[in-house]
Amino acid sequence: MGDSRRAREIGVSRLGSLHGVLNATGGGAKVRELYQLLTAIEAAEFLGVSLSYIQHATGRGDVPCIRIGKADPRYRVIDLIFWQEQRFDPGLR
């Protein structure tokens, strides 16, 4: 699969994530809130996992994060939602 096709699929999937959030909140989610940066502790709480899981997953490059300079990584809410939806396995229900 070409890089541009993959990039389009990711973009469409991200839009689907955003659309899902807006529908689930009745349009109450604000774009500013979706792009808010969280600390590792806040990201772990948001996802319902342990801090050590977030730290190890970040180190492996599994969880999307933003690094600004030498500061600790930060996590955008929309990226965490997208990442979580990619991992969803409907066969487990």
N, C-alpha and C positions, 0 to 999 in steps of 0.2 A: 504494500500500500504506500502511495506517495506521501511525502511529508505534508504537502498542501491539503491533501484529502483528509489526512489524520487531524490536521489543525482545524479544518472545517468541522469535522465530527466532534472534536472537543468543544469548539465554540458552540455548536448546536446543543450539545449536552449541557454546557454551562447555562445557556439560555433556558433550557428545560428545568434546570435546578432553580434558577431565579424565578421562573414562572410558577414552579411548584410552591416555593416559599410564599410568593405573593398570593397565590390562591389559598394556601393553608391559613394565611393570616387575614384573609379577606381584604387584601391590599394594604394591610396595616404595617407591613414591613417597609422600612425606609431604606433606600439605596445606601445612604450614609451608614446605617447600622450594619448592612450586609458587608460593607467594605471596612468595617471597624477592625483595628488590629488588636489581637488578644495576646496575652502572655502565655507561656507554656501551662501555667497553673489554670488560667482561665479557659484555654483550649481543652485541657483534660476534663475540666468540669463540664464544658459545653458538650463534649462528645460522650461523657459518662465513662471515661477510662481513667486509669491512674496516671499520675505525673510521670512515673518512670516509663510507662508505655509510650507516652508522647515523646519523651526525651530519646528513647531508643529508636523509635520510628523516625524521628527527625534525623537522627544520626545516620540511619540507613537510607535516608532520602525518600522514605515512604509517604510521609505527611508533608504537604506543601507548606512552605514557610517563606518569609521574607527576612532577609538579613540586611540591616542597615549599618554599615561600618562593622565595628567589632562587637556591637551590642548583641544581646541574646536574641534569638529568633522571635519573630512575631508571626501570628497566624491570622489571616483574613477569614471572617465568618463564612463568606460565600465559598471560599476555597475548601473550608472544612466540610461544608454541606455537600459540595460537589464530590469531594474525596469519599465521604461516607456513602453517598448514593452509588458511587462506582463499586463499592465493596458489598453492597446489598445483594443478597442471594435469595430470590423469591422461593427457591426450592426448600429453604429451611423453615418455612411456615407450615 
